[in-house]
Amino acid sequence: MGLKYGAGMTLEDCLEKLSQQFEEADLFYGHGTDNSWDEAVYLVFCALGLSFEEDDTIMSRPVTQKEVSLVESLARRRIEEYVPVAYLVGEAWFAGLPFKVDSRVLIPRSPIAELILEQFAGLLPAQPHRILDLCTGSGCIGIACALAFPDTFVDLADISLGALTLASENAARHDSQDRICVIHSDLFNGVQGTYDLIVTNPPYVSKEEVDALPQEYRHEPELGLVSEEEGLKIPLQILREAPNYLTSDGILVMEVGHSWEALAARLPQVPFLWLEFANGGEGVCMLTARQLREVHAQLV
């Protein structure tokens, strides 16, 4: 395997050859791209420090043998070890923002990004004063919220100290650390006060489902993926406890992915609002504090 560097090789040549290699390999795309060309662009541009905002003239840029060797080494790990590109280059994008990522956290890919960019239009009754990003991982959801709402204070909570270290680095990277507090917490255990918005993308996949996922997912921390009771234990606990941490007109936005049908079937009495996304994605619900309190007795 190799890109076979030759004199006069351009960026476009490099991308075409790498894309072909990815196309011929047994790869799964689900961590930032959905095809071999975009995967090649993601790897090469990040590895070579190129901006995704460049115009088409960048494609004629010469690449050096040293650059090709670097790309080859990363591509080999992508193909032979199934390591997602985000981990190979140490960066993922969420809500139009770059975030540092590594194997301590899941790679950002939540459709909640679309809600953040729209400032949760139609869901929030007013500008939020406090936001909690529960199970924050890399901090991408909470940090993007802080940037979307410049006057809002955001708490990032996670059980993983490694994830919180990375989230702190990302907050500093986006110069938002003055409005962000990082909290070591097993769900709500370390959280205090109430919030106008709790947004969470918790673990919601069963161990059996994780074991059946493509190889790429084996590189992600199981702590961020697996929940007992067929994936529903942690989401159910969040639903039970969230009312204690919401203001009177606060809202909960929670992602449960493909487990949404199982959750809805288990709790037919809960008036979930399942949100739709222009850019794809499913399994994100919204509930108001009032709704959660009205059904609380049925959740215990």
Backbone bond lengths (Angstrom), bond angles and torsions (degrees), N, CA, C in turn:
res aa  C-N    CA-C-N  psi(-1)  N-CA   C-N-CA  omega(-1)  CA-C   N-CA-C  phi
1 M - - - 1.470 - - 1.516 109.51 -
2 G 1.317 117.22 137.68 1.445 120.33 177.86 1.511 111.09 176.54
3 L 1.321 115.89 159.96 1.463 120.22 -179.55 1.520 111.90 -88.00
4 K 1.350 117.25 -9.99 1.464 122.25 177.32 1.526 111.56 53.85
5 Y 1.317 113.90 70.37 1.467 120.31 -179.79 1.523 110.55 -58.76
6 G 1.323 114.28 138.63 1.450 120.11 174.94 1.515 110.19 -139.08
7 A 1.303 117.27 155.82 1.467 120.88 179.56 1.523 110.04 -57.37
8 G 1.312 115.57 135.83 1.461 120.35 179.31 1.510 114.00 84.43
9 M 1.309 116.42 7.71 1.460 120.12 179.90 1.534 109.76 -64.71
10 T 1.334 116.24 132.95 1.465 120.98 -179.21 1.518 110.45 -105.89
11 L 1.311 114.88 170.57 1.453 120.45 177.07 1.527 110.30 -59.69
12 E 1.321 116.86 -40.42 1.460 120.00 179.18 1.520 111.15 -62.62
13 D 1.346 116.91 -41.64 1.462 120.33 176.98 1.522 110.75 -58.32
14 C 1.326 114.45 -46.13 1.458 120.98 -178.60 1.523 110.70 -60.63
15 L 1.328 116.11 -45.59 1.459 120.76 -178.58 1.522 111.81 -65.66
16 E 1.317 116.48 -40.63 1.467 119.79 -179.35 1.523 111.40 -64.59
17 K 1.328 115.94 -42.48 1.469 119.15 179.85 1.523 111.46 -67.70
18 L 1.339 116.02 -41.21 1.453 119.43 -179.87 1.524 111.16 -67.82
19 S 1.323 116.18 -40.78 1.458 120.51 177.89 1.525 110.79 -60.01
20 Q 1.310 116.52 -39.84 1.467 120.58 179.04 1.522 110.50 -65.29
21 Q 1.336 116.37 -41.44 1.466 120.08 177.70 1.529 110.63 -61.36
22 F 1.317 116.54 -43.76 1.460 119.85 178.79 1.521 110.82 -64.32
23 E 1.320 116.16 -39.44 1.463 120.93 -179.12 1.523 110.72 -62.08
24 E 1.318 116.46 -36.70 1.458 121.22 -177.55 1.529 112.88 -83.14
25 A 1.322 117.17 -12.83 1.462 121.49 -179.23 1.527 110.36 -90.11
26 D 1.317 115.64 163.41 1.461 121.81 -179.12 1.521 108.94 -90.77
27 L 1.333 115.86 71.80 1.461 120.76 -175.69 1.517 111.23 -107.71
28 F 1.334 114.60 155.02 1.462 120.91 174.21 1.517 108.09 -116.15
29 Y 1.330 116.49 132.50 1.461 121.43 179.89 1.526 108.76 -105.78
30 G 1.299 116.58 116.31 1.449 119.87 -179.73 1.513 112.37 -164.64
31 H 1.320 116.08 13.69 1.466 120.52 -176.85 1.526 111.21 -126.42
32 G 1.324 115.53 42.66 1.461 119.24 176.80 1.518 113.58 130.55
33 T 1.336 117.28 -22.56 1.468 120.76 177.76 1.523 108.59 -136.93
34 D 1.331 115.20 171.33 1.466 118.27 176.68 1.522 112.61 -134.48
35 N 1.344 116.94 16.53 1.463 119.53 178.44 1.529 109.96 -157.93
36 S 1.319 115.82 164.43 1.466 121.18 -172.82 1.533 112.70 -67.53
37 W 1.329 118.26 -35.02 1.468 120.39 -179.56 1.527 111.32 -66.53
38 D 1.324 115.92 -49.28 1.466 119.32 179.51 1.527 110.93 -63.23
39 E 1.327 116.28 -34.56 1.462 120.21 177.46 1.526 110.57 -63.79
40 A 1.332 116.52 -41.82 1.461 121.07 178.45 1.523 110.76 -65.07
41 V 1.332 116.91 -43.33 1.466 120.59 178.59 1.524 110.71 -61.53
42 Y 1.318 116.25 -44.41 1.463 122.31 179.29 1.525 110.38 -56.43
43 L 1.319 116.41 -50.20 1.467 120.53 -177.17 1.526 111.40 -66.40
44 V 1.326 117.01 -49.42 1.462 120.76 -173.47 1.526 111.81 -68.28
45 F 1.307 117.31 -46.58 1.466 119.45 -177.96 1.527 111.26 -63.11
46 C 1.333 117.16 -42.05 1.466 119.39 178.92 1.526 111.22 -69.06
47 A 1.317 116.60 -43.01 1.464 120.41 -178.35 1.522 111.55 -62.71
48 L 1.330 116.77 -35.99 1.469 120.58 -177.37 1.531 112.67 -95.95
49 G 1.326 116.74 2.69 1.467 119.62 177.70 1.514 113.76 70.15
50 L 1.320 117.05 31.81 1.468 121.23 -179.36 1.521 110.31 -93.81
51 S 1.312 117.08 148.57 1.454 122.10 179.63 1.526 110.36 -84.30
52 F 1.335 115.49 138.17 1.461 120.06 176.45 1.529 111.37 -71.96
53 E 1.320 117.12 -7.81 1.470 121.67 -179.51 1.527 112.05 -88.57
54 E 1.307 118.55 -2.47 1.466 121.99 -179.35 1.534 110.52 -61.81
55 D 1.344 116.55 149.13 1.461 118.90 176.30 1.528 109.41 -83.45
56 D 1.324 115.72 -179.41 1.462 120.75 -172.48 1.526 114.05 -63.81
57 T 1.322 117.98 -18.47 1.469 119.42 -179.02 1.526 111.55 -64.58
58 I 1.321 117.82 -19.02 1.466 121.28 179.44 1.522 110.91 -63.19
59 M 1.336 116.31 -23.31 1.465 119.69 -176.12 1.523 112.53 -66.35
60 S 1.321 117.46 -22.53 1.471 120.39 179.47 1.534 111.77 -90.62
61 R 1.312 116.70 2.42 1.465 121.25 179.31 1.532 110.13 -62.57
62 P 1.333 118.12 131.06 1.469 120.18 176.61 1.530 110.59 -67.41
63 V 1.305 116.32 147.40 1.463 120.73 172.80 1.525 107.85 -115.52
64 T 1.317 115.89 144.41 1.463 120.89 -178.09 1.522 110.54 -89.92
65 Q 1.311 114.87 165.51 1.463 119.56 177.39 1.534 110.82 -62.73
66 K 1.331 116.36 -36.13 1.459 120.36 178.06 1.526 110.76 -63.66
67 E 1.333 116.54 -41.33 1.460 120.13 179.13 1.522 111.14 -66.08
68 V 1.321 116.19 -41.11 1.458 119.84 178.88 1.531 110.24 -63.88
69 S 1.316 117.26 -38.78 1.464 120.86 178.81 1.523 111.17 -62.66
70 L 1.337 115.69 -39.68 1.462 120.26 177.88 1.523 110.33 -63.92
71 V 1.326 116.08 -47.31 1.458 120.28 179.20 1.524 110.68 -61.21
72 E 1.336 116.47 -41.95 1.465 120.85 179.28 1.523 111.95 -59.11
73 S 1.324 116.41 -42.62 1.463 119.68 -177.44 1.525 110.92 -65.80
74 L 1.341 116.75 -38.99 1.455 120.33 178.13 1.527 111.04 -71.18
75 A 1.316 116.57 -40.95 1.464 121.16 179.99 1.522 110.94 -63.35
76 R 1.311 117.01 -35.43 1.465 120.45 179.19 1.522 110.28 -62.96
77 R 1.319 116.43 -41.73 1.472 119.56 178.47 1.531 110.84 -68.75
78 R 1.319 115.80 -35.64 1.476 118.95 178.24 1.524 110.26 -62.77
79 I 1.323 116.79 -42.62 1.461 121.37 -174.75 1.529 112.49 -82.26
80 E 1.321 117.00 -43.66 1.466 120.24 -173.70 1.520 113.18 -86.07
81 E 1.337 116.99 -32.23 1.468 120.48 -177.29 1.522 112.57 -108.79
82 Y 1.327 117.57 -5.90 1.464 123.45 179.55 1.529 112.44 61.63
83 V 1.325 117.30 30.27 1.460 120.57 178.38 1.530 108.84 -75.34
84 P 1.323 118.64 126.49 1.463 119.98 177.75 1.529 111.49 -59.61
85 V 1.323 116.73 146.41 1.466 121.20 -177.28 1.526 111.63 -57.80
86 A 1.321 117.01 -37.71 1.466 119.42 -178.75 1.524 111.94 -56.13
87 Y 1.324 116.75 -38.96 1.463 120.13 177.55 1.522 111.24 -73.23
88 L 1.317 117.27 -34.62 1.464 120.78 -179.44 1.518 111.74 -65.54
89 V 1.323 116.49 -38.54 1.476 120.31 -177.24 1.521 112.32 -102.21
90 G 1.351 116.99 -7.35 1.459 120.77 176.26 1.505 115.11 74.18
91 E 1.335 116.49 23.38 1.466 118.57 -177.25 1.519 111.24 -152.05
92 A 1.331 114.56 140.58 1.467 121.62 173.97 1.521 108.43 -136.13
93 W 1.326 115.29 159.28 1.461 120.56 -178.51 1.518 109.74 -112.48
94 F 1.343 115.49 140.46 1.452 121.21 179.43 1.524 107.85 -149.48
95 A 1.322 116.39 129.08 1.467 121.88 -178.58 1.528 111.28 53.53
96 G 1.319 116.02 37.16 1.458 121.12 178.44 1.511 115.05 75.61
97 L 1.336 117.08 13.15 1.458 121.62 -176.47 1.528 110.68 -123.61
98 P 1.329 117.55 143.77 1.462 120.42 177.26 1.527 111.21 -85.00
99 F 1.328 115.94 139.74 1.457 121.19 177.95 1.527 109.87 -132.85
100 K 1.314 115.36 139.67 1.449 120.57 173.97 1.525 108.49 -71.67
101 V 1.326 116.47 132.32 1.464 120.93 177.75 1.523 109.94 -137.66
102 D 1.313 115.04 151.65 1.458 121.82 170.67 1.520 107.19 -153.55
103 S 1.324 116.84 -171.17 1.462 120.64 -171.51 1.527 113.66 -69.12
104 R 1.326 118.56 -0.22 1.467 120.51 175.00 1.524 111.85 -77.24
105 V 1.333 116.80 -17.04 1.467 120.15 -174.44 1.522 110.60 -137.05
106 L 1.334 115.17 158.89 1.459 120.22 171.56 1.527 109.57 -67.74
107 I 1.308 115.42 153.19 1.460 120.43 175.66 1.534 108.58 -78.94
108 P 1.323 119.16 125.67 1.478 121.77 -177.52 1.524 111.93 -57.75
109 R 1.337 115.15 132.42 1.468 120.05 177.80 1.524 111.47 -161.33
110 S 1.322 117.46 20.38 1.453 120.87 -174.16 1.527 112.64 -79.35
111 P 1.347 116.93 139.49 1.465 119.48 174.66 1.530 112.50 -67.87
112 I 1.320 117.44 -8.67 1.467 120.86 176.51 1.523 110.76 -58.35
113 A 1.330 117.33 -22.73 1.473 120.68 176.53 1.521 111.11 -53.29
114 E 1.318 116.47 -39.94 1.466 120.59 -179.12 1.526 110.79 -63.34
115 L 1.326 117.06 -39.55 1.462 120.96 178.16 1.524 110.99 -64.49
116 I 1.323 116.08 -40.64 1.465 120.22 -178.96 1.525 110.49 -64.03
117 L 1.326 116.28 -45.54 1.465 119.93 -179.18 1.520 111.64 -62.53
118 E 1.333 116.67 -25.69 1.472 121.55 177.50 1.521 111.23 -95.62
119 Q 1.343 116.98 7.71 1.475 123.15 -178.72 1.530 111.33 53.99
120 F 1.330 115.65 39.16 1.462 122.71 177.45 1.536 110.97 52.10
121 A 1.320 114.19 41.90 1.469 120.98 -177.39 1.522 111.34 -55.57
122 G 1.329 116.16 132.03 1.448 121.66 179.00 1.515 114.30 82.36
123 L 1.331 117.01 -6.31 1.462 121.10 -179.03 1.522 112.28 -108.43
124 L 1.324 117.04 -43.33 1.453 121.65 179.54 1.526 110.80 -87.35
125 P 1.332 118.30 132.22 1.467 120.28 179.15 1.523 113.32 -73.17
126 A 1.341 116.39 -21.25 1.471 120.86 -179.54 1.521 108.37 -160.07
127 Q 1.320 116.26 171.93 1.459 120.28 176.77 1.528 109.00 -61.03
128 P 1.316 118.04 129.78 1.465 119.88 -177.62 1.524 112.35 -75.12
129 H 1.318 115.68 143.58 1.466 120.86 175.41 1.527 110.57 -91.13
130 R 1.338 116.20 -39.75 1.469 120.87 178.97 1.526 108.91 -131.57
131 I 1.343 115.43 137.54 1.463 122.53 177.35 1.526 108.40 -127.16
132 L 1.328 116.09 139.49 1.463 121.79 173.24 1.517 109.08 -113.84
133 D 1.322 115.91 124.78 1.463 122.04 171.13 1.523 106.03 -101.47
134 L 1.322 115.93 99.96 1.462 122.35 -176.33 1.523 109.92 -89.42
135 C 1.342 116.41 136.58 1.473 122.05 -173.01 1.530 108.54 61.99
136 T 1.314 115.75 55.50 1.466 122.21 -166.58 1.524 114.68 -71.33
137 G 1.335 118.62 -29.12 1.465 119.46 -177.46 1.519 111.66 60.81
138 S 1.309 116.58 -120.43 1.469 122.04 -179.58 1.519 113.02 -70.26
139 G 1.328 117.02 -10.26 1.457 120.85 -177.72 1.512 113.77 87.14
140 C 1.333 117.46 3.97 1.466 120.01 -171.05 1.522 112.83 -61.25
141 I 1.333 117.92 -41.26 1.464 119.58 -177.99 1.521 110.57 -66.56
142 G 1.331 116.61 -49.93 1.460 119.93 -178.19 1.511 113.61 -65.73
143 I 1.321 116.75 -40.05 1.473 120.39 179.96 1.527 110.36 -67.36
144 A 1.328 116.76 -41.38 1.464 119.80 176.75 1.525 110.25 -62.92
145 C 1.331 117.51 -36.20 1.464 120.95 176.29 1.529 110.66 -64.61
146 A 1.334 116.31 -42.48 1.463 120.19 -179.98 1.523 110.88 -60.93
147 L 1.318 116.60 -37.43 1.463 120.56 179.83 1.527 111.56 -75.96
148 A 1.334 116.63 -29.34 1.466 120.30 178.47 1.526 111.71 -75.76
149 F 1.343 115.58 -27.92 1.464 121.48 -179.83 1.531 108.51 -123.62
150 P 1.325 118.96 87.36 1.473 122.84 -171.30 1.524 115.53 -62.56
151 D 1.322 118.08 -17.24 1.463 120.55 -179.19 1.530 112.33 -104.12
152 T 1.316 116.65 10.79 1.460 121.61 -173.74 1.524 111.20 -102.88
153 F 1.346 115.30 144.63 1.458 121.50 174.82 1.526 108.86 -99.42
154 V 1.321 115.96 136.89 1.458 121.31 -172.61 1.523 110.04 -126.12
155 D 1.324 116.12 133.52 1.459 122.13 173.00 1.521 108.82 -105.46
156 L 1.327 115.78 133.49 1.458 122.49 175.87 1.517 107.70 -108.52
157 A 1.329 117.93 116.39 1.459 121.37 -176.60 1.520 111.24 -118.92
158 D 1.338 115.65 137.49 1.459 120.41 178.31 1.516 108.82 -159.03
159 I 1.330 115.90 153.36 1.457 121.29 177.52 1.527 111.61 -81.05
160 S 1.325 116.62 -19.99 1.463 122.28 -176.69 1.525 111.29 -90.74
161 L 1.336 116.37 118.61 1.463 120.13 177.52 1.524 110.90 -66.74
162 G 1.325 116.27 -34.82 1.457 119.74 177.52 1.508 111.82 -62.80
163 A 1.326 116.14 -42.02 1.463 120.38 178.10 1.521 110.50 -63.71
164 L 1.330 117.10 -41.28 1.459 120.59 -178.50 1.528 111.93 -66.44
165 T 1.324 116.46 -34.72 1.467 119.74 175.67 1.522 110.01 -61.49
166 L 1.313 115.92 -44.08 1.461 121.04 179.40 1.528 110.73 -67.53
167 A 1.333 116.81 -40.05 1.467 120.66 178.85 1.526 110.66 -61.91
168 S 1.337 116.77 -38.39 1.464 120.69 177.96 1.520 110.73 -63.86
169 E 1.329 116.65 -40.56 1.459 120.32 177.82 1.519 110.84 -63.47
170 N 1.322 116.60 -39.77 1.465 119.86 179.24 1.525 111.93 -68.87
171 A 1.329 116.95 -35.98 1.461 120.00 176.94 1.525 110.21 -62.91
172 A 1.331 115.91 -42.37 1.465 120.14 178.38 1.525 110.36 -66.38
173 R 1.306 116.66 -37.85 1.468 120.87 179.99 1.522 111.22 -59.65
174 H 1.322 116.15 -35.56 1.466 120.49 -178.80 1.526 111.91 -100.60
175 D 1.323 115.88 15.99 1.468 122.44 173.00 1.522 111.65 52.05
176 S 1.318 115.88 42.01 1.466 120.31 -179.03 1.527 111.90 -121.99
177 Q 1.327 116.92 10.42 1.454 120.11 -174.88 1.526 113.51 -65.84
178 D 1.346 117.39 -19.34 1.465 119.46 179.99 1.525 112.04 -72.44
179 R 1.339 117.98 -18.68 1.466 120.92 178.79 1.519 112.10 -113.58
180 I 1.330 116.05 8.49 1.457 120.49 -176.29 1.516 110.32 -120.43
181 C 1.330 115.60 134.53 1.462 122.07 175.90 1.525 108.27 -118.54
182 V 1.309 116.47 130.46 1.458 122.34 179.57 1.525 108.62 -98.29
183 I 1.344 116.27 126.87 1.463 121.28 -173.21 1.525 110.52 -125.23
184 H 1.332 115.52 124.60 1.469 119.63 173.39 1.522 107.93 -79.43
185 S 1.324 117.23 114.64 1.456 119.93 -172.07 1.522 111.05 -154.56
186 D 1.325 115.86 134.37 1.461 122.01 170.23 1.523 106.51 -85.71
187 L 1.322 116.23 98.71 1.455 123.07 -168.39 1.523 109.61 51.56
188 F 1.339 119.43 -119.35 1.466 119.64 -174.12 1.529 114.27 -90.34
189 N 1.339 118.06 0.60 1.468 120.23 -171.27 1.523 114.24 -57.16
190 G 1.327 117.83 -35.29 1.458 120.56 -177.59 1.519 113.89 -102.93
191 V 1.327 116.37 8.86 1.468 121.64 -175.31 1.530 110.10 -95.37
192 Q 1.315 116.29 142.48 1.464 121.11 178.47 1.529 110.42 -130.36
193 G 1.335 115.29 150.29 1.456 120.29 176.74 1.517 112.54 84.83
194 T 1.324 115.01 -172.28 1.461 120.94 -178.61 1.530 110.29 -122.41
195 Y 1.321 114.27 159.64 1.462 121.51 -174.27 1.525 110.36 -130.28
196 D 1.306 114.77 149.77 1.463 120.67 174.33 1.526 110.94 -78.94
197 L 1.315 115.85 -25.26 1.463 121.55 179.23 1.519 109.27 -145.41
198 I 1.322 115.53 125.35 1.460 121.42 168.22 1.513 106.23 -111.62
199 V 1.308 116.23 121.88 1.461 121.23 179.40 1.521 107.19 -122.14
200 T 1.321 116.25 132.65 1.461 119.09 -174.15 1.522 112.23 -148.39
201 N 1.303 114.31 139.34 1.467 123.00 172.23 1.530 105.95 -123.05
202 P 1.337 117.25 78.04 1.456 121.53 -172.71 1.525 112.31 -82.92
203 P 1.323 117.83 172.47 1.470 120.01 170.74 1.527 109.33 -60.95
204 Y 1.352 116.31 133.80 1.465 118.30 -178.73 1.526 111.92 -148.45
205 V 1.341 116.55 23.03 1.461 120.94 -178.13 1.530 108.81 -117.12
206 S 1.308 117.60 137.50 1.460 120.43 177.90 1.520 110.57 -73.48
207 K 1.331 116.51 157.84 1.470 120.84 179.40 1.527 110.70 -59.02
208 E 1.326 116.53 -38.97 1.462 120.60 179.94 1.523 111.27 -63.39
209 E 1.320 116.47 -40.13 1.465 120.26 178.98 1.528 110.93 -67.85
210 V 1.316 117.19 -40.89 1.467 120.90 178.65 1.523 110.49 -60.53
211 D 1.331 116.15 -43.15 1.467 120.32 -179.27 1.525 111.95 -64.12
212 A 1.328 116.33 -22.63 1.471 120.24 -178.85 1.526 112.70 -93.46
213 L 1.327 117.79 -4.15 1.463 121.47 -178.64 1.523 110.93 -72.47
214 P 1.344 117.49 160.71 1.470 120.58 176.09 1.530 111.96 -57.64
215 Q 1.329 115.92 159.07 1.461 122.31 -175.02 1.521 112.83 -54.60
216 E 1.320 117.17 -33.26 1.463 120.44 -176.99 1.529 112.57 -55.60
217 Y 1.327 116.69 -34.14 1.461 120.38 -177.15 1.527 112.58 -73.22
218 R 1.322 117.37 -17.43 1.471 120.21 179.80 1.522 111.30 -67.32
219 H 1.320 117.48 -17.36 1.466 120.94 179.74 1.536 111.71 -83.91
220 E 1.321 117.05 -11.79 1.466 120.42 -179.84 1.527 109.84 -88.63
221 P 1.341 117.41 151.29 1.463 120.20 -178.45 1.522 111.72 -66.38
222 E 1.316 116.34 126.15 1.459 121.30 -179.91 1.528 111.26 -59.78
223 L 1.326 116.21 -30.08 1.462 121.33 179.71 1.517 111.81 -57.92
224 G 1.322 116.76 -30.56 1.456 120.93 -178.83 1.510 114.33 -87.81
225 L 1.328 116.44 -6.17 1.458 120.72 -175.40 1.527 113.71 -112.78
226 V 1.332 116.44 -43.64 1.456 121.01 -165.27 1.524 113.18 -89.69
227 S 1.321 114.52 133.96 1.461 123.04 172.36 1.519 107.28 -133.80
228 E 1.309 116.69 141.53 1.464 120.99 179.75 1.520 110.85 -74.36
229 E 1.338 115.05 -178.73 1.469 121.58 -178.51 1.525 110.69 56.32
230 E 1.325 115.60 50.94 1.465 122.78 178.75 1.517 111.83 58.04
231 G 1.316 115.90 32.89 1.455 121.56 176.81 1.513 114.93 92.14
232 L 1.332 118.17 -4.26 1.462 120.61 -170.63 1.528 114.89 -100.03
233 K 1.322 119.03 -10.41 1.468 120.23 -173.59 1.526 112.15 -58.18
234 I 1.314 117.20 -50.40 1.472 120.12 -177.23 1.527 111.51 -69.48
235 P 1.339 120.60 -46.82 1.469 119.11 175.42 1.527 112.98 -56.35
236 L 1.332 117.96 -38.40 1.464 120.57 179.38 1.522 111.15 -65.68
237 Q 1.318 116.61 -40.20 1.464 119.80 178.51 1.525 110.68 -64.57
238 I 1.320 116.59 -39.43 1.467 120.03 177.96 1.526 110.53 -62.21
239 L 1.326 116.92 -43.33 1.459 120.40 179.14 1.530 111.30 -61.79
240 R 1.331 116.94 -38.08 1.460 120.14 -179.39 1.529 112.21 -69.70
241 E 1.337 116.74 -38.86 1.455 120.34 -171.95 1.526 114.55 -94.75
242 A 1.332 118.06 -21.64 1.465 121.42 -175.70 1.528 114.07 -55.76
243 P 1.346 119.86 -37.89 1.469 118.67 -178.66 1.527 113.67 -57.33
244 N 1.335 116.75 -28.64 1.467 120.25 -179.74 1.524 112.51 -71.57
245 Y 1.323 117.18 -12.65 1.463 121.01 -174.05 1.526 112.23 -122.45
246 L 1.327 116.31 13.94 1.459 121.09 177.92 1.527 110.50 -111.27
247 T 1.324 115.85 142.76 1.458 120.41 171.30 1.527 108.84 -66.79
248 S 1.316 116.56 169.35 1.466 120.09 -175.11 1.528 112.90 -57.95
249 D 1.339 116.81 -33.29 1.467 119.37 178.05 1.529 111.69 -112.94
250 G 1.330 115.55 24.21 1.460 120.30 179.08 1.514 112.06 -76.32
251 I 1.343 115.80 166.85 1.467 120.64 179.23 1.531 110.52 -133.67
252 L 1.326 114.36 153.84 1.464 122.85 173.15 1.518 108.45 -111.18
253 V 1.327 116.38 128.60 1.460 122.49 172.29 1.527 106.73 -117.83
254 M 1.325 116.43 118.74 1.461 120.80 -174.83 1.523 111.34 -132.65
255 E 1.324 115.41 135.00 1.464 121.20 176.45 1.520 109.97 -99.19
256 V 1.332 116.03 131.71 1.464 120.89 174.04 1.531 111.02 -129.67
257 G 1.324 116.65 9.99 1.463 120.82 174.50 1.515 113.60 53.71
258 H 1.330 114.85 -137.31 1.460 119.77 -177.15 1.527 113.12 -70.59
259 S 1.339 117.73 -6.73 1.475 120.53 177.34 1.525 112.12 -80.44
260 W 1.328 116.91 2.66 1.463 119.38 -174.43 1.528 112.59 -62.61
261 E 1.329 116.99 -36.55 1.462 118.82 -178.82 1.523 110.96 -67.05
262 A 1.343 116.41 -39.84 1.461 120.31 178.70 1.523 110.91 -65.81
263 L 1.339 116.57 -38.94 1.469 120.45 179.23 1.525 110.51 -67.53
264 A 1.316 117.05 -44.48 1.464 120.86 179.69 1.530 110.88 -63.94
265 A 1.328 116.95 -38.01 1.468 120.15 179.79 1.522 111.03 -70.07
266 R 1.332 116.40 -34.03 1.466 119.93 -179.40 1.531 111.54 -73.45
267 L 1.336 116.65 -28.42 1.466 121.15 -176.75 1.528 110.47 -125.70
268 P 1.313 117.16 65.62 1.471 119.40 -177.10 1.529 113.12 -64.26
269 Q 1.344 116.27 -19.00 1.458 119.77 -178.54 1.522 112.99 -82.74
270 V 1.325 117.57 -10.53 1.467 121.75 -177.36 1.533 109.37 -89.26
271 P 1.327 118.06 126.89 1.479 121.49 -176.07 1.526 112.81 -83.11
272 F 1.328 116.29 63.16 1.462 119.82 179.59 1.527 110.54 -59.44
273 L 1.325 116.39 137.51 1.454 121.64 167.61 1.518 106.34 -103.40
274 W 1.327 116.33 107.32 1.464 120.66 -179.15 1.522 108.64 -88.09
275 L 1.303 115.49 119.85 1.462 121.44 -170.74 1.523 111.62 -84.24
276 E 1.325 115.71 149.59 1.461 122.34 177.77 1.526 109.17 -108.75
277 F 1.342 115.10 150.70 1.459 120.55 -173.92 1.524 110.75 -129.89
278 A 1.323 114.73 132.56 1.465 120.20 179.74 1.519 111.31 -66.53
279 N 1.343 116.78 -29.85 1.463 120.92 -176.19 1.518 113.45 -100.12
280 G 1.319 116.69 14.11 1.454 120.40 178.30 1.516 112.48 92.92
281 G 1.314 115.50 158.70 1.450 121.34 -178.47 1.515 110.34 120.05
282 E 1.337 115.17 154.79 1.455 119.80 -179.11 1.521 109.19 -150.95
283 G 1.328 114.29 173.22 1.449 119.51 172.27 1.505 115.54 77.28
284 V 1.330 117.91 29.82 1.465 121.70 174.68 1.523 107.67 -114.81
285 C 1.319 115.96 123.84 1.455 120.13 -178.00 1.524 111.13 -115.37
286 M 1.330 115.10 159.72 1.459 122.04 174.42 1.515 108.50 -129.81
287 L 1.330 114.87 135.84 1.452 121.75 174.43 1.522 108.14 -137.14
288 T 1.317 117.06 142.93 1.455 120.38 176.99 1.525 109.20 -85.28
289 A 1.325 115.05 162.19 1.459 119.94 176.66 1.531 110.28 -58.73
290 R 1.297 115.81 -40.74 1.474 119.92 -179.89 1.523 111.10 -62.12
291 Q 1.321 117.63 -44.57 1.463 120.96 179.05 1.526 111.12 -61.87
292 L 1.320 116.21 -43.78 1.463 120.30 -179.27 1.529 111.05 -63.60
293 R 1.317 117.05 -38.72 1.461 119.69 179.93 1.526 111.47 -70.50
294 E 1.312 116.11 -34.05 1.476 119.46 -179.48 1.526 111.53 -67.39
295 V 1.339 118.20 -32.20 1.472 120.65 -178.46 1.516 112.28 -102.70
296 H 1.327 116.81 5.18 1.468 119.90 -173.00 1.521 112.65 -56.69
297 A 1.304 117.34 -42.51 1.466 120.83 -178.16 1.531 111.79 -60.50
298 Q 1.317 116.51 -28.66 1.466 120.49 -178.86 1.530 111.83 -84.33
299 L 1.325 116.70 -10.22 1.461 120.82 -179.33 1.520 112.26 -94.47
300 V 1.319 117.49 -19.54 1.476 121.77 -175.88 1.521 110.15 -74.26
